Structures are given as structure tokens and as C-alpha cells.
Amino acid sequence: MGDLKSTILQLLASGLKDEVIARRVGMSSRTFRRHLAALMHELGAGSRFQAGVRAAHLGLVN
């Protein structure tokens, strides 16, 4: 998994809102939501929560 994806997953796991994460990684909220949708698709998740659970199960977040 790439650095950006890992960073996004870590920030999601910390409970931050989309707008805050977007600012931290230096992108617009809209661009962030596209990255999040791609991550969710890649993980086979239907929700942010499910994406977090799958990422944790795969050892992608700590």
C-alpha cells in the first residue's frame, strides 16, 4: 500500500473528519473523498467503519 493510502488510513483510524484529513495531506475535500472511495473499493468496504475494520484486520493500521 502506498504512503498516501497508509497516511489516510492512519488518520481515518484516529477518528478525524474528512475535511481535517484533507488539509493534513494537502488536498481538497473533494479530492480526499475520491481517494477515500477508491480505498473503500480496494478494501471491499461499504462504509468508512467497515474500511477501518478491514484495514485493521489486514494489519494496515495500528
PDB file of N, CA, C and O in Angstrom:
ATOM      1  N   MET A   1       0.859  -1.179   0.000  1.00  0.00           N
ATOM      2  CA  MET A   1       0.000   0.000   0.000  1.00  0.00           C
ATOM      3  C   MET A   1       0.898   1.233   0.000  1.00  0.00           C
ATOM      4  O   MET A   1       1.916   1.266   0.691  1.00  0.00           O
ATOM      5  N   GLY A   2       0.521   2.236  -0.770  1.00  0.00           N
ATOM      6  CA  GLY A   2       1.329   3.438  -0.896  1.00  0.00           C
ATOM      7  C   GLY A   2       1.317   4.310   0.344  1.00  0.00           C
ATOM      8  O   GLY A   2       0.474   4.160   1.229  1.00  0.00           O
ATOM      9  N   ASP A   3       2.276   5.227   0.387  1.00  0.00           N
ATOM     10  CA  ASP A   3       2.405   6.122   1.538  1.00  0.00           C
ATOM     11  C   ASP A   3       1.143   6.948   1.769  1.00  0.00           C
ATOM     12  O   ASP A   3       0.696   7.084   2.908  1.00  0.00           O
ATOM     13  N   LEU A   4       0.562   7.502   0.699  1.00  0.00           N
ATOM     14  CA  LEU A   4      -0.632   8.325   0.847  1.00  0.00           C
ATOM     15  C   LEU A   4      -1.790   7.504   1.399  1.00  0.00           C
ATOM     16  O   LEU A   4      -2.501   7.951   2.300  1.00  0.00           O
ATOM     17  N   LYS A   5      -1.977   6.313   0.862  1.00  0.00           N
ATOM     18  CA  LYS A   5      -3.068   5.449   1.350  1.00  0.00           C
ATOM     19  C   LYS A   5      -2.867   5.096   2.815  1.00  0.00           C
ATOM     20  O   LYS A   5      -3.814   5.123   3.602  1.00  0.00           O
ATOM     21  N   SER A   6      -1.642   4.767   3.178  1.00  0.00           N
ATOM     22  CA  SER A   6      -1.346   4.428   4.573  1.00  0.00           C
ATOM     23  C   SER A   6      -1.615   5.613   5.490  1.00  0.00           C
ATOM     24  O   SER A   6      -2.183   5.458   6.571  1.00  0.00           O
ATOM     25  N   THR A   7      -1.202   6.796   5.051  1.00  0.00           N
ATOM     26  CA  THR A   7      -1.432   8.005   5.848  1.00  0.00           C
ATOM     27  C   THR A   7      -2.915   8.255   6.025  1.00  0.00           C
ATOM     28  O   THR A   7      -3.373   8.553   7.128  1.00  0.00           O
ATOM     29  N   ILE A   8      -3.664   8.136   4.946  1.00  0.00           N
ATOM     30  CA  ILE A   8      -5.116   8.349   5.018  1.00  0.00           C
ATOM     31  C   ILE A   8      -5.749   7.343   5.976  1.00  0.00           C
ATOM     32  O   ILE A   8      -6.583   7.716   6.801  1.00  0.00           O
ATOM     33  N   LEU A   9      -5.365   6.085   5.874  1.00  0.00           N
ATOM     34  CA  LEU A   9      -5.929   5.062   6.772  1.00  0.00           C
ATOM     35  C   LEU A   9      -5.595   5.353   8.225  1.00  0.00           C
ATOM     36  O   LEU A   9      -6.450   5.196   9.097  1.00  0.00           O
ATOM     37  N   GLN A  10      -4.369   5.774   8.500  1.00  0.00           N
ATOM     38  CA  GLN A  10      -3.981   6.099   9.879  1.00  0.00           C
ATOM     39  C   GLN A  10      -4.810   7.261  10.413  1.00  0.00           C
ATOM     40  O   GLN A  10      -5.275   7.224  11.552  1.00  0.00           O
ATOM     41  N   LEU A  11      -4.995   8.294   9.588  1.00  0.00           N
ATOM     42  CA  LEU A  11      -5.763   9.455  10.029  1.00  0.00           C
ATOM     43  C   LEU A  11      -7.240   9.111  10.202  1.00  0.00           C
ATOM     44  O   LEU A  11      -7.890   9.610  11.120  1.00  0.00           O
ATOM     45  N   LEU A  12      -7.766   8.270   9.332  1.00  0.00           N
ATOM     46  CA  LEU A  12      -9.154   7.808   9.497  1.00  0.00           C
ATOM     47  C   LEU A  12      -9.299   7.035  10.803  1.00  0.00           C
ATOM     48  O   LEU A  12     -10.266   7.213  11.544  1.00  0.00           O
ATOM     49  N   ALA A  13      -8.324   6.177  11.068  1.00  0.00           N
ATOM     50  CA  ALA A  13      -8.374   5.362  12.283  1.00  0.00           C
ATOM     51  C   ALA A  13      -8.313   6.224  13.538  1.00  0.00           C
ATOM     52  O   ALA A  13      -8.809   5.827  14.593  1.00  0.00           O
ATOM     53  N   SER A  14      -7.709   7.394  13.426  1.00  0.00           N
ATOM     54  CA  SER A  14      -7.618   8.274  14.591  1.00  0.00           C
ATOM     55  C   SER A  14      -8.914   9.049  14.821  1.00  0.00           C
ATOM     56  O   SER A  14      -9.037   9.779  15.805  1.00  0.00           O
ATOM     57  N   GLY A  15      -9.878   8.890  13.916  1.00  0.00           N
ATOM     58  CA  GLY A  15     -11.197   9.484  14.123  1.00  0.00           C
ATOM     59  C   GLY A  15     -11.369  10.892  13.589  1.00  0.00           C
ATOM     60  O   GLY A  15     -12.347  11.562  13.920  1.00  0.00           O
ATOM     61  N   LEU A  16     -10.440  11.352  12.773  1.00  0.00           N
ATOM     62  CA  LEU A  16     -10.550  12.715  12.236  1.00  0.00           C
ATOM     63  C   LEU A  16     -11.619  12.801  11.157  1.00  0.00           C
ATOM     64  O   LEU A  16     -11.925  11.812  10.491  1.00  0.00           O
ATOM     65  N   LYS A  17     -12.179  13.983  10.993  1.00  0.00           N
ATOM     66  CA  LYS A  17     -13.181  14.220   9.960  1.00  0.00           C
ATOM     67  C   LYS A  17     -12.496  14.375   8.607  1.00  0.00           C
ATOM     68  O   LYS A  17     -11.309  14.690   8.526  1.00  0.00           O
ATOM     69  N   ASP A  18     -13.271  14.148   7.545  1.00  0.00           N
ATOM     70  CA  ASP A  18     -12.741  14.211   6.184  1.00  0.00           C
ATOM     71  C   ASP A  18     -12.017  15.521   5.900  1.00  0.00           C
ATOM     72  O   ASP A  18     -10.927  15.518   5.328  1.00  0.00           O
ATOM     73  N   GLU A  19     -12.612  16.635   6.295  1.00  0.00           N
ATOM     74  CA  GLU A  19     -12.031  17.948   5.999  1.00  0.00           C
ATOM     75  C   GLU A  19     -10.670  18.114   6.668  1.00  0.00           C
ATOM     76  O   GLU A  19      -9.753  18.692   6.085  1.00  0.00           O
ATOM     77  N   VAL A  20     -10.543  17.613   7.879  1.00  0.00           N
ATOM     78  CA  VAL A  20      -9.285  17.716   8.625  1.00  0.00           C
ATOM     79  C   VAL A  20      -8.216  16.854   7.956  1.00  0.00           C
ATOM     80  O   VAL A  20      -7.076  17.285   7.786  1.00  0.00           O
ATOM     81  N   ILE A  21      -8.591  15.643   7.582  1.00  0.00           N
ATOM     82  CA  ILE A  21      -7.638  14.754   6.916  1.00  0.00           C
ATOM     83  C   ILE A  21      -7.192  15.367   5.591  1.00  0.00           C
ATOM     84  O   ILE A  21      -6.005  15.349   5.265  1.00  0.00           O
ATOM     85  N   ALA A  22      -8.130  15.902   4.834  1.00  0.00           N
ATOM     86  CA  ALA A  22      -7.798  16.518   3.545  1.00  0.00           C
ATOM     87  C   ALA A  22      -6.767  17.623   3.729  1.00  0.00           C
ATOM     88  O   ALA A  22      -5.799  17.700   2.972  1.00  0.00           O
ATOM     89  N   ARG A  23      -6.964  18.475   4.724  1.00  0.00           N
ATOM     90  CA  ARG A  23      -5.991  19.549   4.981  1.00  0.00           C
ATOM     91  C   ARG A  23      -4.633  18.987   5.357  1.00  0.00           C
ATOM     92  O   ARG A  23      -3.602  19.476   4.897  1.00  0.00           O
ATOM     93  N   ARG A  24      -4.634  17.959   6.193  1.00  0.00           N
ATOM     94  CA  ARG A  24      -3.356  17.389   6.661  1.00  0.00           C
ATOM     95  C   ARG A  24      -2.547  16.763   5.532  1.00  0.00           C
ATOM     96  O   ARG A  24      -1.318  16.813   5.549  1.00  0.00           O
ATOM     97  N   VAL A  25      -3.226  16.177   4.555  1.00  0.00           N
ATOM     98  CA  VAL A  25      -2.500  15.550   3.443  1.00  0.00           C
ATOM     99  C   VAL A  25      -2.369  16.495   2.254  1.00  0.00           C
ATOM    100  O   VAL A  25      -1.795  16.125   1.230  1.00  0.00           O
ATOM    101  N   GLY A  26      -2.894  17.704   2.380  1.00  0.00           N
ATOM    102  CA  GLY A  26      -2.697  18.730   1.362  1.00  0.00           C
ATOM    103  C   GLY A  26      -3.529  18.583   0.111  1.00  0.00           C
ATOM    104  O   GLY A  26      -3.029  18.771  -0.998  1.00  0.00           O
ATOM    105  N   MET A  27      -4.807  18.245   0.282  1.00  0.00           N
ATOM    106  CA  MET A  27      -5.697  18.141  -0.880  1.00  0.00           C
ATOM    107  C   MET A  27      -7.068  18.710  -0.527  1.00  0.00           C
ATOM    108  O   MET A  27      -7.375  18.946   0.641  1.00  0.00           O
ATOM    109  N   SER A  28      -7.870  18.920  -1.538  1.00  0.00           N
ATOM    110  CA  SER A  28      -9.215  19.428  -1.303  1.00  0.00           C
ATOM    111  C   SER A  28     -10.081  18.313  -0.710  1.00  0.00           C
ATOM    112  O   SER A  28      -9.759  17.130  -0.819  1.00  0.00           O
ATOM    113  N   SER A  29     -11.176  18.717  -0.087  1.00  0.00           N
ATOM    114  CA  SER A  29     -12.100  17.729   0.493  1.00  0.00           C
ATOM    115  C   SER A  29     -12.656  16.808  -0.586  1.00  0.00           C
ATOM    116  O   SER A  29     -12.829  15.609  -0.369  1.00  0.00           O
ATOM    117  N   ARG A  30     -12.930  17.384  -1.742  1.00  0.00           N
ATOM    118  CA  ARG A  30     -13.485  16.589  -2.839  1.00  0.00           C
ATOM    119  C   ARG A  30     -12.480  15.540  -3.322  1.00  0.00           C
ATOM    120  O   ARG A  30     -12.838  14.384  -3.548  1.00  0.00           O
ATOM    121  N   THR A  31     -11.225  15.953  -3.478  1.00  0.00           N
ATOM    122  CA  THR A  31     -10.184  15.010  -3.892  1.00  0.00           C
ATOM    123  C   THR A  31      -9.993  13.935  -2.829  1.00  0.00           C
ATOM    124  O   THR A  31      -9.826  12.759  -3.153  1.00  0.00           O
ATOM    125  N   PHE A  32     -10.018  14.338  -1.562  1.00  0.00           N
ATOM    126  CA  PHE A  32      -9.895  13.356  -0.493  1.00  0.00           C
ATOM    127  C   PHE A  32     -11.014  12.329  -0.559  1.00  0.00           C
ATOM    128  O   PHE A  32     -10.772  11.131  -0.412  1.00  0.00           O
ATOM    129  N   ARG A  33     -12.237  12.796  -0.779  1.00  0.00           N
ATOM    130  CA  ARG A  33     -13.367  11.860  -0.832  1.00  0.00           C
ATOM    131  C   ARG A  33     -13.210  10.867  -1.985  1.00  0.00           C
ATOM    132  O   ARG A  33     -13.638   9.718  -1.875  1.00  0.00           O
ATOM    133  N   ARG A  34     -12.599  11.303  -3.087  1.00  0.00           N
ATOM    134  CA  ARG A  34     -12.334  10.371  -4.194  1.00  0.00           C
ATOM    135  C   ARG A  34     -11.297   9.328  -3.778  1.00  0.00           C
ATOM    136  O   ARG A  34     -11.434   8.147  -4.097  1.00  0.00           O
ATOM    137  N   HIS A  35     -10.260   9.769  -3.065  1.00  0.00           N
ATOM    138  CA  HIS A  35      -9.257   8.822  -2.569  1.00  0.00           C
ATOM    139  C   HIS A  35      -9.887   7.851  -1.572  1.00  0.00           C
ATOM    140  O   HIS A  35      -9.598   6.654  -1.597  1.00  0.00           O
ATOM    141  N   LEU A  36     -10.739   8.365  -0.704  1.00  0.00           N
ATOM    142  CA  LEU A  36     -11.415   7.515   0.274  1.00  0.00           C
ATOM    143  C   LEU A  36     -12.301   6.481  -0.423  1.00  0.00           C
ATOM    144  O   LEU A  36     -12.311   5.311  -0.039  1.00  0.00           O
ATOM    145  N   ALA A  37     -13.037   6.908  -1.437  1.00  0.00           N
ATOM    146  CA  ALA A  37     -13.895   5.979  -2.177  1.00  0.00           C
ATOM    147  C   ALA A  37     -13.058   4.882  -2.836  1.00  0.00           C
ATOM    148  O   ALA A  37     -13.455   3.717  -2.843  1.00  0.00           O
ATOM    149  N   ALA A  38     -11.905   5.250  -3.389  1.00  0.00           N
ATOM    150  CA  ALA A  38     -11.030   4.258  -4.016  1.00  0.00           C
ATOM    151  C   ALA A  38     -10.484   3.287  -2.974  1.00  0.00           C
ATOM    152  O   ALA A  38     -10.399   2.085  -3.227  1.00  0.00           O
ATOM    153  N   LEU A  39     -10.114   3.808  -1.800  1.00  0.00           N
ATOM    154  CA  LEU A  39      -9.633   2.945  -0.714  1.00  0.00           C
ATOM    155  C   LEU A  39     -10.722   1.969  -0.270  1.00  0.00           C
ATOM    156  O   LEU A  39     -10.469   0.780  -0.081  1.00  0.00           O
ATOM    157  N   MET A  40     -11.927   2.492  -0.111  1.00  0.00           N
ATOM    158  CA  MET A  40     -13.041   1.640   0.311  1.00  0.00           C
ATOM    159  C   MET A  40     -13.294   0.546  -0.721  1.00  0.00           C
ATOM    160  O   MET A  40     -13.547  -0.606  -0.370  1.00  0.00           O
ATOM    161  N   HIS A  41     -13.223   0.916  -1.990  1.00  0.00           N
ATOM    162  CA  HIS A  41     -13.411  -0.072  -3.061  1.00  0.00           C
ATOM    163  C   HIS A  41     -12.309  -1.127  -3.013  1.00  0.00           C
ATOM    164  O   HIS A  41     -12.575  -2.323  -3.133  1.00  0.00           O
ATOM    165  N   GLU A  42     -11.069  -0.670  -2.835  1.00  0.00           N
ATOM    166  CA  GLU A  42      -9.924  -1.576  -2.772  1.00  0.00           C
ATOM    167  C   GLU A  42     -10.044  -2.551  -1.606  1.00  0.00           C
ATOM    168  O   GLU A  42      -9.650  -3.712  -1.717  1.00  0.00           O
ATOM    169  N   LEU A  43     -10.589  -2.078  -0.491  1.00  0.00           N
ATOM    170  CA  LEU A  43     -10.752  -2.921   0.696  1.00  0.00           C
ATOM    171  C   LEU A  43     -12.057  -3.719   0.665  1.00  0.00           C
ATOM    172  O   LEU A  43     -12.282  -4.571   1.524  1.00  0.00           O
ATOM    173  N   GLY A  44     -12.912  -3.451  -0.315  1.00  0.00           N
ATOM    174  CA  GLY A  44     -14.196  -4.136  -0.388  1.00  0.00           C
ATOM    175  C   GLY A  44     -15.139  -3.720   0.716  1.00  0.00           C
ATOM    176  O   GLY A  44     -15.929  -4.523   1.214  1.00  0.00           O
ATOM    177  N   ALA A  45     -15.050  -2.449   1.097  1.00  0.00           N
ATOM    178  CA  ALA A  45     -15.840  -1.929   2.219  1.00  0.00           C
ATOM    179  C   ALA A  45     -16.977  -1.049   1.720  1.00  0.00           C
ATOM    180  O   ALA A  45     -16.827  -0.308   0.749  1.00  0.00           O
ATOM    181  N   GLY A  46     -18.107  -1.140   2.394  1.00  0.00           N
ATOM    182  CA  GLY A  46     -19.262  -0.333   2.045  1.00  0.00           C
ATOM    183  C   GLY A  46     -19.405   0.927   2.887  1.00  0.00           C
ATOM    184  O   GLY A  46     -20.259   1.769   2.613  1.00  0.00           O
ATOM    185  N   SER A  47     -18.564   1.055   3.917  1.00  0.00           N
ATOM    186  CA  SER A  47     -18.627   2.232   4.785  1.00  0.00           C
ATOM    187  C   SER A  47     -17.236   2.539   5.312  1.00  0.00           C
ATOM    188  O   SER A  47     -16.323   1.719   5.216  1.00  0.00           O
ATOM    189  N   ARG A  48     -17.090   3.740   5.873  1.00  0.00           N
ATOM    190  CA  ARG A  48     -15.811   4.117   6.489  1.00  0.00           C
ATOM    191  C   ARG A  48     -15.476   3.156   7.624  1.00  0.00           C
ATOM    192  O   ARG A  48     -14.331   2.728   7.772  1.00  0.00           O
ATOM    193  N   PHE A  49     -16.486   2.824   8.423  1.00  0.00           N
ATOM    194  CA  PHE A  49     -16.271   1.916   9.552  1.00  0.00           C
ATOM    195  C   PHE A  49     -15.774   0.561   9.058  1.00  0.00           C
ATOM    196  O   PHE A  49     -14.797   0.022   9.579  1.00  0.00           O
ATOM    197  N   GLN A  50     -16.440   0.026   8.071  1.00  0.00           N
ATOM    198  CA  GLN A  50     -16.056  -1.271   7.520  1.00  0.00           C
ATOM    199  C   GLN A  50     -14.640  -1.209   6.928  1.00  0.00           C
ATOM    200  O   GLN A  50     -13.878  -2.168   7.047  1.00  0.00           O
ATOM    201  N   ALA A  51     -14.292  -0.098   6.299  1.00  0.00           N
ATOM    202  CA  ALA A  51     -12.941   0.076   5.758  1.00  0.00           C
ATOM    203  C   ALA A  51     -11.921   0.035   6.893  1.00  0.00           C
ATOM    204  O   ALA A  51     -10.864  -0.582   6.761  1.00  0.00           O
ATOM    205  N   GLY A  52     -12.234   0.685   7.994  1.00  0.00           N
ATOM    206  CA  GLY A  52     -11.333   0.680   9.149  1.00  0.00           C
ATOM    207  C   GLY A  52     -11.155  -0.701   9.731  1.00  0.00           C
ATOM    208  O   GLY A  52     -10.043  -1.095  10.081  1.00  0.00           O
ATOM    209  N   VAL A  53     -12.244  -1.439   9.837  1.00  0.00           N
ATOM    210  CA  VAL A  53     -12.181  -2.801  10.376  1.00  0.00           C
ATOM    211  C   VAL A  53     -11.333  -3.679   9.466  1.00  0.00           C
ATOM    212  O   VAL A  53     -10.485  -4.435   9.941  1.00  0.00           O
ATOM    213  N   ARG A  54     -11.558  -3.582   8.175  1.00  0.00           N
ATOM    214  CA  ARG A  54     -10.779  -4.407   7.234  1.00  0.00           C
ATOM    215  C   ARG A  54      -9.310  -4.011   7.221  1.00  0.00           C
ATOM    216  O   ARG A  54      -8.432  -4.871   7.158  1.00  0.00           O
ATOM    217  N   ALA A  55      -9.044  -2.712   7.281  1.00  0.00           N
ATOM    218  CA  ALA A  55      -7.653  -2.244   7.311  1.00  0.00           C
ATOM    219  C   ALA A  55      -6.959  -2.764   8.566  1.00  0.00           C
ATOM    220  O   ALA A  55      -5.806  -3.191   8.502  1.00  0.00           O
ATOM    221  N   ALA A  56      -7.644  -2.734   9.698  1.00  0.00           N
ATOM    222  CA  ALA A  56      -7.066  -3.247  10.940  1.00  0.00           C
ATOM    223  C   ALA A  56      -6.831  -4.751  10.852  1.00  0.00           C
ATOM    224  O   ALA A  56      -5.789  -5.249  11.277  1.00  0.00           O
ATOM    225  N   HIS A  57      -7.797  -5.463  10.304  1.00  0.00           N
ATOM    226  CA  HIS A  57      -7.684  -6.919  10.149  1.00  0.00           C
ATOM    227  C   HIS A  57      -6.488  -7.281   9.260  1.00  0.00           C
ATOM    228  O   HIS A  57      -5.823  -8.291   9.492  1.00  0.00           O
ATOM    229  N   LEU A  58      -6.220  -6.463   8.254  1.00  0.00           N
ATOM    230  CA  LEU A  58      -5.101  -6.719   7.342  1.00  0.00           C
ATOM    231  C   LEU A  58      -3.768  -6.179   7.872  1.00  0.00           C
ATOM    232  O   LEU A  58      -2.726  -6.341   7.237  1.00  0.00           O
ATOM    233  N   GLY A  59      -3.818  -5.540   9.036  1.00  0.00           N
ATOM    234  CA  GLY A  59      -2.595  -5.001   9.632  1.00  0.00           C
ATOM    235  C   GLY A  59      -2.109  -3.721   8.979  1.00  0.00           C
ATOM    236  O   GLY A  59      -0.925  -3.395   9.051  1.00  0.00           O
ATOM    237  N   LEU A  60      -3.024  -2.988   8.337  1.00  0.00           N
ATOM    238  CA  LEU A  60      -2.649  -1.748   7.645  1.00  0.00           C
ATOM    239  C   LEU A  60      -2.651  -0.548   8.566  1.00  0.00           C
ATOM    240  O   LEU A  60      -2.085   0.490   8.226  1.00  0.00           O
ATOM    241  N   VAL A  61      -3.272  -0.668   9.718  1.00  0.00           N
ATOM    242  CA  VAL A  61      -3.270   0.401  10.718  1.00  0.00           C
ATOM    243  C   VAL A  61      -2.905  -0.206  12.067  1.00  0.00           C
ATOM    244  O   VAL A  61      -3.078  -1.403  12.298  1.00  0.00           O
ATOM    245  N   ASN A  62      -2.401   0.641  12.942  1.00  0.00           N
ATOM    246  CA  ASN A  62      -2.048   0.118  14.261  1.00  0.00           C
ATOM    247  C   ASN A  62      -2.771   0.834  15.342  1.00  0.00           C
ATOM    248  O   ASN A  62      -2.591   0.520  16.518  1.00  0.00           O
TER     249      ASN A  62
END
